[in-house]
Amino acid sequence: MVYKGEGKEKFMLIRFLITCCAADAIPLGVEVEYKNIEDLKNEDWVKIKGKVKIKDGKVIICGENIEKIQPPTNPYLY
């Protein structure tokens, strides 16, 4: 799921992890660099093709192709 902050060419790709119940769900995320970010909205579900790099100790996906997809039946990880 897309979460756009204030970056003009990056967003966070997130998924919520539940260890007990929905009330304790925490977001897991990875930063994505993508030039056409204006095509995406917060909470869009996407499939990304690109390359992974490590920058300043952080994992970053360099998105080359992003397509919108339908949300999964269950959006949580357990």
PDB file of N, CA, C and O in Angstrom:
ATOM      1  N   MET A   1       0.848  -1.160   0.000  1.00  0.00           N
ATOM      2  CA  MET A   1       0.000   0.000   0.000  1.00  0.00           C
ATOM      3  C   MET A   1       0.905   1.239   0.000  1.00  0.00           C
ATOM      4  O   MET A   1       1.931   1.264   0.680  1.00  0.00           O
ATOM      5  N   VAL A   2       0.527   2.239  -0.749  1.00  0.00           N
ATOM      6  CA  VAL A   2       1.308   3.464  -0.896  1.00  0.00           C
ATOM      7  C   VAL A   2       1.025   4.427   0.258  1.00  0.00           C
ATOM      8  O   VAL A   2      -0.127   4.655   0.627  1.00  0.00           O
ATOM      9  N   TYR A   3       2.095   4.983   0.816  1.00  0.00           N
ATOM     10  CA  TYR A   3       1.970   6.106   1.744  1.00  0.00           C
ATOM     11  C   TYR A   3       2.933   7.184   1.269  1.00  0.00           C
ATOM     12  O   TYR A   3       4.151   7.023   1.341  1.00  0.00           O
ATOM     13  N   LYS A   4       2.362   8.299   0.777  1.00  0.00           N
ATOM     14  CA  LYS A   4       3.178   9.400   0.283  1.00  0.00           C
ATOM     15  C   LYS A   4       3.362  10.425   1.393  1.00  0.00           C
ATOM     16  O   LYS A   4       2.395  10.899   1.990  1.00  0.00           O
ATOM     17  N   GLY A   5       4.602  10.752   1.652  1.00  0.00           N
ATOM     18  CA  GLY A   5       4.912  11.818   2.600  1.00  0.00           C
ATOM     19  C   GLY A   5       5.125  13.099   1.811  1.00  0.00           C
ATOM     20  O   GLY A   5       4.342  13.434   0.922  1.00  0.00           O
ATOM     21  N   GLU A   6       6.180  13.800   2.142  1.00  0.00           N
ATOM     22  CA  GLU A   6       6.451  15.060   1.468  1.00  0.00           C
ATOM     23  C   GLU A   6       7.485  14.934   0.355  1.00  0.00           C
ATOM     24  O   GLU A   6       7.761  15.914  -0.337  1.00  0.00           O
ATOM     25  N   GLY A   7       8.062  13.750   0.169  1.00  0.00           N
ATOM     26  CA  GLY A   7       9.050  13.561  -0.886  1.00  0.00           C
ATOM     27  C   GLY A   7       8.412  13.654  -2.258  1.00  0.00           C
ATOM     28  O   GLY A   7       7.295  13.179  -2.465  1.00  0.00           O
ATOM     29  N   LYS A   8       9.127  14.270  -3.204  1.00  0.00           N
ATOM     30  CA  LYS A   8       8.568  14.447  -4.538  1.00  0.00           C
ATOM     31  C   LYS A   8       8.798  13.261  -5.450  1.00  0.00           C
ATOM     32  O   LYS A   8       8.078  13.088  -6.434  1.00  0.00           O
ATOM     33  N   GLU A   9       9.787  12.445  -5.142  1.00  0.00           N
ATOM     34  CA  GLU A   9      10.068  11.289  -5.990  1.00  0.00           C
ATOM     35  C   GLU A   9      10.241  10.029  -5.158  1.00  0.00           C
ATOM     36  O   GLU A   9      10.957   9.114  -5.563  1.00  0.00           O
ATOM     37  N   LYS A  10       9.590   9.971  -3.989  1.00  0.00           N
ATOM     38  CA  LYS A  10       9.666   8.755  -3.185  1.00  0.00           C
ATOM     39  C   LYS A  10       8.408   8.608  -2.337  1.00  0.00           C
ATOM     40  O   LYS A  10       7.719   9.582  -2.034  1.00  0.00           O
ATOM     41  N   PHE A  11       8.134   7.365  -1.965  1.00  0.00           N
ATOM     42  CA  PHE A  11       7.017   7.066  -1.080  1.00  0.00           C
ATOM     43  C   PHE A  11       7.376   5.828  -0.275  1.00  0.00           C
ATOM     44  O   PHE A  11       8.387   5.177  -0.540  1.00  0.00           O
ATOM     45  N   MET A  12       6.549   5.508   0.704  1.00  0.00           N
ATOM     46  CA  MET A  12       6.751   4.295   1.498  1.00  0.00           C
ATOM     47  C   MET A  12       5.756   3.247   1.005  1.00  0.00           C
ATOM     48  O   MET A  12       4.575   3.534   0.813  1.00  0.00           O
ATOM     49  N   LEU A  13       6.247   2.046   0.809  1.00  0.00           N
ATOM     50  CA  LEU A  13       5.408   0.897   0.501  1.00  0.00           C
ATOM     51  C   LEU A  13       5.195   0.179   1.831  1.00  0.00           C
ATOM     52  O   LEU A  13       6.154  -0.317   2.423  1.00  0.00           O
ATOM     53  N   ILE A  14       3.950   0.118   2.309  1.00  0.00           N
ATOM     54  CA  ILE A  14       3.713  -0.430   3.643  1.00  0.00           C
ATOM     55  C   ILE A  14       2.705  -1.572   3.626  1.00  0.00           C
ATOM     56  O   ILE A  14       1.893  -1.724   2.713  1.00  0.00           O
ATOM     57  N   ARG A  15       2.803  -2.352   4.671  1.00  0.00           N
ATOM     58  CA  ARG A  15       1.850  -3.427   4.959  1.00  0.00           C
ATOM     59  C   ARG A  15       1.770  -3.510   6.474  1.00  0.00           C
ATOM     60  O   ARG A  15       2.782  -3.314   7.147  1.00  0.00           O
ATOM     61  N   PHE A  16       0.614  -3.791   7.024  1.00  0.00           N
ATOM     62  CA  PHE A  16       0.452  -3.841   8.474  1.00  0.00           C
ATOM     63  C   PHE A  16       0.655  -5.259   8.994  1.00  0.00           C
ATOM     64  O   PHE A  16       0.160  -6.226   8.416  1.00  0.00           O
ATOM     65  N   LEU A  17       1.395  -5.362  10.102  1.00  0.00           N
ATOM     66  CA  LEU A  17       1.679  -6.631  10.756  1.00  0.00           C
ATOM     67  C   LEU A  17       0.885  -6.699  12.055  1.00  0.00           C
ATOM     68  O   LEU A  17       0.914  -5.771  12.863  1.00  0.00           O
ATOM     69  N   ILE A  18       0.172  -7.813  12.245  1.00  0.00           N
ATOM     70  CA  ILE A  18      -0.584  -8.041  13.469  1.00  0.00           C
ATOM     71  C   ILE A  18       0.068  -9.183  14.230  1.00  0.00           C
ATOM     72  O   ILE A  18       0.294 -10.258  13.676  1.00  0.00           O
ATOM     73  N   THR A  19       0.370  -8.947  15.500  1.00  0.00           N
ATOM     74  CA  THR A  19       0.926 -10.013  16.333  1.00  0.00           C
ATOM     75  C   THR A  19      -0.102 -10.556  17.317  1.00  0.00           C
ATOM     76  O   THR A  19       0.039 -11.677  17.806  1.00  0.00           O
ATOM     77  N   CYS A  20      -1.132  -9.771  17.609  1.00  0.00           N
ATOM     78  CA  CYS A  20      -2.166 -10.206  18.554  1.00  0.00           C
ATOM     79  C   CYS A  20      -3.549  -9.907  17.987  1.00  0.00           C
ATOM     80  O   CYS A  20      -4.316 -10.824  17.695  1.00  0.00           O
ATOM     81  N   CYS A  21      -3.866  -8.623  17.834  1.00  0.00           N
ATOM     82  CA  CYS A  21      -5.171  -8.220  17.314  1.00  0.00           C
ATOM     83  C   CYS A  21      -5.008  -6.962  16.464  1.00  0.00           C
ATOM     84  O   CYS A  21      -3.944  -6.343  16.470  1.00  0.00           O
ATOM     85  N   ALA A  22      -6.057  -6.582  15.734  1.00  0.00           N
ATOM     86  CA  ALA A  22      -5.975  -5.439  14.813  1.00  0.00           C
ATOM     87  C   ALA A  22      -5.574  -4.146  15.518  1.00  0.00           C
ATOM     88  O   ALA A  22      -4.956  -3.274  14.906  1.00  0.00           O
ATOM     89  N   ALA A  23      -5.913  -4.018  16.776  1.00  0.00           N
ATOM     90  CA  ALA A  23      -5.581  -2.800  17.515  1.00  0.00           C
ATOM     91  C   ALA A  23      -4.068  -2.620  17.679  1.00  0.00           C
ATOM     92  O   ALA A  23      -3.602  -1.495  17.859  1.00  0.00           O
ATOM     93  N   ASP A  24      -3.299  -3.707  17.621  1.00  0.00           N
ATOM     94  CA  ASP A  24      -1.849  -3.577  17.778  1.00  0.00           C
ATOM     95  C   ASP A  24      -1.098  -3.646  16.445  1.00  0.00           C
ATOM     96  O   ASP A  24       0.116  -3.851  16.433  1.00  0.00           O
ATOM     97  N   ALA A  25      -1.803  -3.478  15.326  1.00  0.00           N
ATOM     98  CA  ALA A  25      -1.170  -3.543  14.005  1.00  0.00           C
ATOM     99  C   ALA A  25      -0.096  -2.458  13.880  1.00  0.00           C
ATOM    100  O   ALA A  25      -0.321  -1.302  14.240  1.00  0.00           O
ATOM    101  N   ILE A  26       1.073  -2.850  13.365  1.00  0.00           N
ATOM    102  CA  ILE A  26       2.153  -1.893  13.141  1.00  0.00           C
ATOM    103  C   ILE A  26       2.529  -1.909  11.660  1.00  0.00           C
ATOM    104  O   ILE A  26       2.506  -2.963  11.024  1.00  0.00           O
ATOM    105  N   PRO A  27       2.873  -0.746  11.112  1.00  0.00           N
ATOM    106  CA  PRO A  27       3.249  -0.710   9.696  1.00  0.00           C
ATOM    107  C   PRO A  27       4.685  -1.185   9.493  1.00  0.00           C
ATOM    108  O   PRO A  27       5.588  -0.820  10.245  1.00  0.00           O
ATOM    109  N   LEU A  28       4.875  -1.997   8.471  1.00  0.00           N
ATOM    110  CA  LEU A  28       6.203  -2.374   7.999  1.00  0.00           C
ATOM    111  C   LEU A  28       6.368  -1.675   6.659  1.00  0.00           C
ATOM    112  O   LEU A  28       5.446  -1.691   5.844  1.00  0.00           O
ATOM    113  N   GLY A  29       7.492  -1.077   6.420  1.00  0.00           N
ATOM    114  CA  GLY A  29       7.612  -0.337   5.170  1.00  0.00           C
ATOM    115  C   GLY A  29       9.007  -0.316   4.603  1.00  0.00           C
ATOM    116  O   GLY A  29       9.996  -0.557   5.296  1.00  0.00           O
ATOM    117  N   VAL A  30       9.055  -0.020   3.327  1.00  0.00           N
ATOM    118  CA  VAL A  30      10.314   0.175   2.618  1.00  0.00           C
ATOM    119  C   VAL A  30      10.137   1.395   1.711  1.00  0.00           C
ATOM    120  O   VAL A  30       9.079   1.598   1.117  1.00  0.00           O
ATOM    121  N   GLU A  31      11.191   2.193   1.621  1.00  0.00           N
ATOM    122  CA  GLU A  31      11.153   3.392   0.790  1.00  0.00           C
ATOM    123  C   GLU A  31      11.261   3.004  -0.684  1.00  0.00           C
ATOM    124  O   GLU A  31      12.024   2.112  -1.052  1.00  0.00           O
ATOM    125  N   VAL A  32      10.483   3.692  -1.514  1.00  0.00           N
ATOM    126  CA  VAL A  32      10.504   3.464  -2.965  1.00  0.00           C
ATOM    127  C   VAL A  32      10.787   4.795  -3.656  1.00  0.00           C
ATOM    128  O   VAL A  32      10.109   5.791  -3.404  1.00  0.00           O
ATOM    129  N   GLU A  33      11.784   4.802  -4.520  1.00  0.00           N
ATOM    130  CA  GLU A  33      12.052   5.968  -5.362  1.00  0.00           C
ATOM    131  C   GLU A  33      11.357   5.735  -6.698  1.00  0.00           C
ATOM    132  O   GLU A  33      11.513   4.683  -7.318  1.00  0.00           O
ATOM    133  N   TYR A  34      10.584   6.738  -7.133  1.00  0.00           N
ATOM    134  CA  TYR A  34       9.809   6.582  -8.371  1.00  0.00           C
ATOM    135  C   TYR A  34       9.534   7.963  -8.945  1.00  0.00           C
ATOM    136  O   TYR A  34       9.062   8.850  -8.234  1.00  0.00           O
ATOM    137  N   LYS A  35       9.823   8.148 -10.217  1.00  0.00           N
ATOM    138  CA  LYS A  35       9.698   9.477 -10.822  1.00  0.00           C
ATOM    139  C   LYS A  35       8.263   9.905 -11.094  1.00  0.00           C
ATOM    140  O   LYS A  35       7.984  11.104 -11.118  1.00  0.00           O
ATOM    141  N   ASN A  36       7.347   8.971 -11.299  1.00  0.00           N
ATOM    142  CA  ASN A  36       5.962   9.328 -11.631  1.00  0.00           C
ATOM    143  C   ASN A  36       5.046   9.212 -10.419  1.00  0.00           C
ATOM    144  O   ASN A  36       3.939   8.683 -10.522  1.00  0.00           O
ATOM    145  N   ILE A  37       5.497   9.698  -9.290  1.00  0.00           N
ATOM    146  CA  ILE A  37       4.750   9.564  -8.044  1.00  0.00           C
ATOM    147  C   ILE A  37       3.387  10.268  -8.104  1.00  0.00           C
ATOM    148  O   ILE A  37       2.467   9.902  -7.373  1.00  0.00           O
ATOM    149  N   GLU A  38       3.259  11.264  -8.963  1.00  0.00           N
ATOM    150  CA  GLU A  38       1.976  11.978  -9.065  1.00  0.00           C
ATOM    151  C   GLU A  38       0.857  11.068  -9.569  1.00  0.00           C
ATOM    152  O   GLU A  38      -0.318  11.396  -9.405  1.00  0.00           O
ATOM    153  N   ASP A  39       1.198   9.939 -10.176  1.00  0.00           N
ATOM    154  CA  ASP A  39       0.196   8.974 -10.649  1.00  0.00           C
ATOM    155  C   ASP A  39      -0.388   8.139  -9.511  1.00  0.00           C
ATOM    156  O   ASP A  39      -1.375   7.428  -9.706  1.00  0.00           O
ATOM    157  N   LEU A  40       0.219   8.222  -8.318  1.00  0.00           N
ATOM    158  CA  LEU A  40      -0.190   7.376  -7.195  1.00  0.00           C
ATOM    159  C   LEU A  40      -0.870   8.204  -6.114  1.00  0.00           C
ATOM    160  O   LEU A  40      -0.568   9.383  -5.929  1.00  0.00           O
ATOM    161  N   LYS A  41      -1.802   7.557  -5.398  1.00  0.00           N
ATOM    162  CA  LYS A  41      -2.478   8.189  -4.269  1.00  0.00           C
ATOM    163  C   LYS A  41      -2.207   7.363  -3.021  1.00  0.00           C
ATOM    164  O   LYS A  41      -1.904   6.173  -3.107  1.00  0.00           O
ATOM    165  N   ASN A  42      -2.317   8.002  -1.863  1.00  0.00           N
ATOM    166  CA  ASN A  42      -2.207   7.263  -0.610  1.00  0.00           C
ATOM    167  C   ASN A  42      -3.233   6.143  -0.600  1.00  0.00           C
ATOM    168  O   ASN A  42      -4.369   6.316  -1.044  1.00  0.00           O
ATOM    169  N   GLU A  43      -2.822   5.007  -0.095  1.00  0.00           N
ATOM    170  CA  GLU A  43      -3.634   3.804   0.046  1.00  0.00           C
ATOM    171  C   GLU A  43      -3.881   3.057  -1.266  1.00  0.00           C
ATOM    172  O   GLU A  43      -4.661   2.105  -1.287  1.00  0.00           O
ATOM    173  N   ASP A  44      -3.231   3.470  -2.369  1.00  0.00           N
ATOM    174  CA  ASP A  44      -3.243   2.643  -3.583  1.00  0.00           C
ATOM    175  C   ASP A  44      -2.439   1.380  -3.296  1.00  0.00           C
ATOM    176  O   ASP A  44      -1.404   1.440  -2.633  1.00  0.00           O
ATOM    177  N   TRP A  45      -2.904   0.254  -3.786  1.00  0.00           N
ATOM    178  CA  TRP A  45      -2.131  -0.988  -3.716  1.00  0.00           C
ATOM    179  C   TRP A  45      -1.408  -1.125  -5.041  1.00  0.00           C
ATOM    180  O   TRP A  45      -2.010  -0.950  -6.100  1.00  0.00           O
ATOM    181  N   VAL A  46      -0.106  -1.441  -4.989  1.00  0.00           N
ATOM    182  CA  VAL A  46       0.706  -1.472  -6.199  1.00  0.00           C
ATOM    183  C   VAL A  46       1.604  -2.702  -6.244  1.00  0.00           C
ATOM    184  O   VAL A  46       1.937  -3.303  -5.223  1.00  0.00           O
ATOM    185  N   LYS A  47       1.980  -3.049  -7.477  1.00  0.00           N
ATOM    186  CA  LYS A  47       2.977  -4.086  -7.743  1.00  0.00           C
ATOM    187  C   LYS A  47       4.161  -3.357  -8.361  1.00  0.00           C
ATOM    188  O   LYS A  47       4.002  -2.600  -9.318  1.00  0.00           O
ATOM    189  N   ILE A  48       5.349  -3.588  -7.809  1.00  0.00           N
ATOM    190  CA  ILE A  48       6.534  -2.841  -8.221  1.00  0.00           C
ATOM    191  C   ILE A  48       7.567  -3.766  -8.841  1.00  0.00           C
ATOM    192  O   ILE A  48       7.841  -4.854  -8.333  1.00  0.00           O
ATOM    193  N   LYS A  49       8.139  -3.307  -9.959  1.00  0.00           N
ATOM    194  CA  LYS A  49       9.316  -3.957 -10.539  1.00  0.00           C
ATOM    195  C   LYS A  49      10.415  -2.909 -10.544  1.00  0.00           C
ATOM    196  O   LYS A  49      10.200  -1.760 -10.931  1.00  0.00           O
ATOM    197  N   GLY A  50      11.599  -3.327 -10.105  1.00  0.00           N
ATOM    198  CA  GLY A  50      12.711  -2.395 -10.056  1.00  0.00           C
ATOM    199  C   GLY A  50      13.932  -3.055  -9.463  1.00  0.00           C
ATOM    200  O   GLY A  50      14.068  -4.278  -9.478  1.00  0.00           O
ATOM    201  N   LYS A  51      14.815  -2.233  -8.942  1.00  0.00           N
ATOM    202  CA  LYS A  51      16.048  -2.718  -8.347  1.00  0.00           C
ATOM    203  C   LYS A  51      16.116  -2.269  -6.893  1.00  0.00           C
ATOM    204  O   LYS A  51      15.554  -1.244  -6.508  1.00  0.00           O
ATOM    205  N   VAL A  52      16.811  -3.057  -6.111  1.00  0.00           N
ATOM    206  CA  VAL A  52      16.999  -2.744  -4.693  1.00  0.00           C
ATOM    207  C   VAL A  52      18.411  -2.212  -4.503  1.00  0.00           C
ATOM    208  O   VAL A  52      19.371  -2.733  -5.069  1.00  0.00           O
ATOM    209  N   LYS A  53      18.516  -1.161  -3.694  1.00  0.00           N
ATOM    210  CA  LYS A  53      19.843  -0.642  -3.357  1.00  0.00           C
ATOM    211  C   LYS A  53      19.877  -0.356  -1.856  1.00  0.00           C
ATOM    212  O   LYS A  53      18.840  -0.256  -1.200  1.00  0.00           O
ATOM    213  N   ILE A  54      21.078  -0.230  -1.341  1.00  0.00           N
ATOM    214  CA  ILE A  54      21.275   0.126   0.066  1.00  0.00           C
ATOM    215  C   ILE A  54      21.922   1.507   0.072  1.00  0.00           C
ATOM    216  O   ILE A  54      22.965   1.722  -0.545  1.00  0.00           O
ATOM    217  N   LYS A  55      21.286   2.438   0.781  1.00  0.00           N
ATOM    218  CA  LYS A  55      21.787   3.809   0.855  1.00  0.00           C
ATOM    219  C   LYS A  55      21.772   4.232   2.317  1.00  0.00           C
ATOM    220  O   LYS A  55      20.718   4.218   2.955  1.00  0.00           O
ATOM    221  N   ASP A  56      22.909   4.601   2.846  1.00  0.00           N
ATOM    222  CA  ASP A  56      23.024   5.013   4.248  1.00  0.00           C
ATOM    223  C   ASP A  56      22.440   3.966   5.192  1.00  0.00           C
ATOM    224  O   ASP A  56      21.814   4.305   6.196  1.00  0.00           O
ATOM    225  N   GLY A  57      22.649   2.682   4.860  1.00  0.00           N
ATOM    226  CA  GLY A  57      22.177   1.592   5.711  1.00  0.00           C
ATOM    227  C   GLY A  57      20.701   1.269   5.568  1.00  0.00           C
ATOM    228  O   GLY A  57      20.194   0.416   6.295  1.00  0.00           O
ATOM    229  N   LYS A  58      19.985   1.931   4.642  1.00  0.00           N
ATOM    230  CA  LYS A  58      18.555   1.671   4.416  1.00  0.00           C
ATOM    231  C   LYS A  58      18.354   0.950   3.091  1.00  0.00           C
ATOM    232  O   LYS A  58      19.043   1.223   2.108  1.00  0.00           O
ATOM    233  N   VAL A  59      17.404   0.029   3.081  1.00  0.00           N
ATOM    234  CA  VAL A  59      17.019  -0.650   1.846  1.00  0.00           C
ATOM    235  C   VAL A  59      16.040   0.255   1.101  1.00  0.00           C
ATOM    236  O   VAL A  59      15.073   0.746   1.684  1.00  0.00           O
ATOM    237  N   ILE A  60      16.295   0.472  -0.180  1.00  0.00           N
ATOM    238  CA  ILE A  60      15.444   1.326  -1.015  1.00  0.00           C
ATOM    239  C   ILE A  60      15.156   0.580  -2.312  1.00  0.00           C
ATOM    240  O   ILE A  60      16.055  -0.011  -2.911  1.00  0.00           O
ATOM    241  N   ILE A  61      13.897   0.612  -2.742  1.00  0.00           N
ATOM    242  CA  ILE A  61      13.521   0.062  -4.043  1.00  0.00           C
ATOM    243  C   ILE A  61      13.517   1.201  -5.047  1.00  0.00           C
ATOM    244  O   ILE A  61      12.885   2.232  -4.818  1.00  0.00           O
ATOM    245  N   CYS A  62      14.222   1.020  -6.160  1.00  0.00           N
ATOM    246  CA  CYS A  62      14.195   1.980  -7.262  1.00  0.00           C
ATOM    247  C   CYS A  62      13.159   1.467  -8.250  1.00  0.00           C
ATOM    248  O   CYS A  62      13.443   0.590  -9.066  1.00  0.00           O
ATOM    249  N   GLY A  63      11.954   2.022  -8.170  1.00  0.00           N
ATOM    250  CA  GLY A  63      10.842   1.542  -8.985  1.00  0.00           C
ATOM    251  C   GLY A  63      11.013   1.907 -10.447  1.00  0.00           C
ATOM    252  O   GLY A  63      11.164   3.079 -10.793  1.00  0.00           O
ATOM    253  N   GLU A  64      10.989   0.898 -11.299  1.00  0.00           N
ATOM    254  CA  GLU A  64      11.082   1.122 -12.743  1.00  0.00           C
ATOM    255  C   GLU A  64       9.700   1.032 -13.381  1.00  0.00           C
ATOM    256  O   GLU A  64       9.386   1.777 -14.309  1.00  0.00           O
ATOM    257  N   ASN A  65       8.875   0.111 -12.875  1.00  0.00           N
ATOM    258  CA  ASN A  65       7.510  -0.052 -13.386  1.00  0.00           C
ATOM    259  C   ASN A  65       6.597  -0.323 -12.192  1.00  0.00           C
ATOM    260  O   ASN A  65       6.841  -1.244 -11.412  1.00  0.00           O
ATOM    261  N   ILE A  66       5.555   0.478 -12.057  1.00  0.00           N
ATOM    262  CA  ILE A  66       4.600   0.300 -10.970  1.00  0.00           C
ATOM    263  C   ILE A  66       3.205   0.231 -11.567  1.00  0.00           C
ATOM    264  O   ILE A  66       2.798   1.098 -12.341  1.00  0.00           O
ATOM    265  N   GLU A  67       2.477  -0.822 -11.191  1.00  0.00           N
ATOM    266  CA  GLU A  67       1.091  -0.932 -11.645  1.00  0.00           C
ATOM    267  C   GLU A  67       0.171  -1.034 -10.445  1.00  0.00           C
ATOM    268  O   GLU A  67       0.498  -1.675  -9.446  1.00  0.00           O
ATOM    269  N   LYS A  68      -0.986  -0.394 -10.554  1.00  0.00           N
ATOM    270  CA  LYS A  68      -1.979  -0.463  -9.486  1.00  0.00           C
ATOM    271  C   LYS A  68      -2.650  -1.826  -9.530  1.00  0.00           C
ATOM    272  O   LYS A  68      -2.919  -2.366 -10.604  1.00  0.00           O
ATOM    273  N   ILE A  69      -2.922  -2.382  -8.337  1.00  0.00           N
ATOM    274  CA  ILE A  69      -3.588  -3.682  -8.230  1.00  0.00           C
ATOM    275  C   ILE A  69      -4.736  -3.576  -7.238  1.00  0.00           C
ATOM    276  O   ILE A  69      -4.858  -2.581  -6.524  1.00  0.00           O
ATOM    277  N   GLN A  70      -5.564  -4.592  -7.196  1.00  0.00           N
ATOM    278  CA  GLN A  70      -6.648  -4.650  -6.218  1.00  0.00           C
ATOM    279  C   GLN A  70      -6.075  -4.987  -4.849  1.00  0.00           C
ATOM    280  O   GLN A  70      -5.108  -5.744  -4.755  1.00  0.00           O
ATOM    281  N   PRO A  71      -6.656  -4.436  -3.784  1.00  0.00           N
ATOM    282  CA  PRO A  71      -6.183  -4.800  -2.444  1.00  0.00           C
ATOM    283  C   PRO A  71      -6.396  -6.285  -2.194  1.00  0.00           C
ATOM    284  O   PRO A  71      -7.335  -6.874  -2.729  1.00  0.00           O
ATOM    285  N   PRO A  72      -5.534  -6.896  -1.388  1.00  0.00           N
ATOM    286  CA  PRO A  72      -5.734  -8.319  -1.069  1.00  0.00           C
ATOM    287  C   PRO A  72      -6.991  -8.488  -0.210  1.00  0.00           C
ATOM    288  O   PRO A  72      -7.466  -7.534   0.406  1.00  0.00           O
ATOM    289  N   THR A  73      -7.512  -9.698  -0.182  1.00  0.00           N
ATOM    290  CA  THR A  73      -8.680 -10.001   0.641  1.00  0.00           C
ATOM    291  C   THR A  73      -8.400  -9.663   2.095  1.00  0.00           C
ATOM    292  O   THR A  73      -9.255  -9.105   2.781  1.00  0.00           O
ATOM    293  N   ASN A  74      -7.206  -9.998   2.566  1.00  0.00           N
ATOM    294  CA  ASN A  74      -6.797  -9.660   3.923  1.00  0.00           C
ATOM    295  C   ASN A  74      -5.542  -8.803   3.834  1.00  0.00           C
ATOM    296  O   ASN A  74      -4.486  -9.310   3.457  1.00  0.00           O
ATOM    297  N   PRO A  75      -5.627  -7.516   4.170  1.00  0.00           N
ATOM    298  CA  PRO A  75      -4.480  -6.641   3.998  1.00  0.00           C
ATOM    299  C   PRO A  75      -3.400  -6.772   5.081  1.00  0.00           C
ATOM    300  O   PRO A  75      -2.369  -6.103   5.007  1.00  0.00           O
ATOM    301  N   TYR A  76      -3.627  -7.618   6.069  1.00  0.00           N
ATOM    302  CA  TYR A  76      -2.683  -7.749   7.185  1.00  0.00           C
ATOM    303  C   TYR A  76      -1.758  -8.947   7.023  1.00  0.00           C
ATOM    304  O   TYR A  76      -2.106  -9.936   6.377  1.00  0.00           O
ATOM    305  N   LEU A  77      -0.571  -8.843   7.622  1.00  0.00           N
ATOM    306  CA  LEU A  77       0.357  -9.963   7.752  1.00  0.00           C
ATOM    307  C   LEU A  77       0.281 -10.429   9.192  1.00  0.00           C
ATOM    308  O   LEU A  77       0.063  -9.627  10.100  1.00  0.00           O
ATOM    309  N   TYR A  78       0.460 -11.728   9.401  1.00  0.00           N
ATOM    310  CA  TYR A  78       0.397 -12.279  10.751  1.00  0.00           C
ATOM    311  C   TYR A  78       1.683 -12.980  11.105  1.00  0.00           C
ATOM    312  O   TYR A  78       1.814 -13.509  12.208  1.00  0.00           O
TER     313      TYR A  78
END
